[in-house]
Amino acid sequence: MSAATWLPQGTVYGTLLNFRGEWDLWAPKMAEAPYKAAPKVPVLYVKTANTFAPCGATIAVPGEVEVGAALGLVIENSESNVPPAPDGKAQAAINKRVTGCVLLADLSLPHPSYYRPPIKFRNRDGFLGCGPASVPLALADIAALKLEVRVNGDAVQTVDLSTLVRDAATLLADVGEFMTLQPGDVLMLGTDCLPDGARPRARAGDRIEISAPGFAPLHHTLIAEVT
């Protein structure tokens, strides 16, 4: 598969509430029904294979969409994860499991049900824009990354990976406590919100670009869905 057509070879898992700013915004609601407490383990969702769109592809949308810029960990083997350990051990454990990182554009229709969004909002055809290549990256360097999001050339968001609730090593280990990631799977570290709790929006005719140091930019153009 050429670099321009890189696509996931397994299941892609998204992570909710993994940025400190959004966690803090949601904290007062976490004590309300039906949850009545903050989540103790990572809150995950799945992006199915029909959502995968290679870099540069046009993506059909029925209206306005939310744009979630994410970094994905590409899994190399299915060895059991280990609990978070002192820096050196945690780093060594995760480096054995991750073959590289990739930029992703996680699209969704706007919806009020954040914890349990229906599949029809997140899993429409083409709703996961995939970066042009998986890039080897030392996990220690992830926290220094900032993802820049542009719509039609205008900067709309900077995603600072130093503000993750669970860093890459901790998230991988915590997910491994209840499930085994397989070779080819991708674990997204999460998407962040804007200061008001919303996410950047785009619609048909817009061009989305996500970039980060050391990565070729991920870009897509949205077109109107034909019903």
Summary of the structure (lengths in Angstrom):
residues: 227
radius of gyration: 16.7
end to end distance: 31.6
largest distance: 53.5
contacts: 716
relative contact order: 0.27
helix: 22%
strand: 33%
